[in-house]
Amino acid sequence: MIKKVLTVAGSDSSGGAGIQADLKTFEEYGTFGFSALTSIVTMDPDEGWSHTVTPIAPDLVEKQLKTIFAGGAMAAMKTGMLGTVEAIEMTRHYLDLFDMPAIVIDPVIACKGTTELLQPENVMAMRELLLPKATIVTPNLIEAGILSEMGDLTSVEQMKEAAKRIYDLGPTNVVIKGGHRLNNHQAIDVLYDGSEWTIFEEELFQTDFNHGAGCTFAAAITAGLAKGDSVLEAVALAKKFVAAAIKNGQKINPYLGHVWHGAYNHAENRMSKI
């Protein structure tokens, strides 16, 4: 049977990140995606593409989750932008109710395009309630610096130390995304399972068309785990999937460009033959 996977995250009205990225990725992996919205992110073209994050009422988040889990547990699930302590608590409640083999926590602490961080109480709730349940947690450098309480991370060695500290918060695995913020000619990610390190390197593409890359990476790991890949296999394939998506990024509007989720499977080529 097709594997069922869930994203609990925010909606990106521009179509590139959040649940939009997650569902596109789930589809490319051949899984069946469900989504529970926790917030809606909008951008105002009349004000320089400024971002507004509007939380979904907690009781509506619960109604979505109740609907989704009417068919039982998922093969895997991920979280993205949760936005409120109530949404984090509700997510943890359903994690405790249903025994799922794979849980990916993408600890979204800030919206790309804005420097506004989530409230400190949200970060604390995420650390206490979600990280201990995670099969893998997938922070970028900023998120890893906050979760590890190390601040700015600028080297692979600092990424390793941050991964150790985040691992001590309870997840089974930690992968820190280096991306373009490292002063390196390669896109480097660091995976730690509590005993062994794996360093992933791909070409670093100098492009601004990378909106949604982090969400896509976590969603790809989720779908890979749902289909039976090991954590190492899921992360390795997700890295290649996202590299192709960034390399083939598309300019969507005058303000930003998105990764192309169909790039790894050459979806546009398949469609042209139909």
Disulfide bonds with the S-S distance in Angstrom:
none
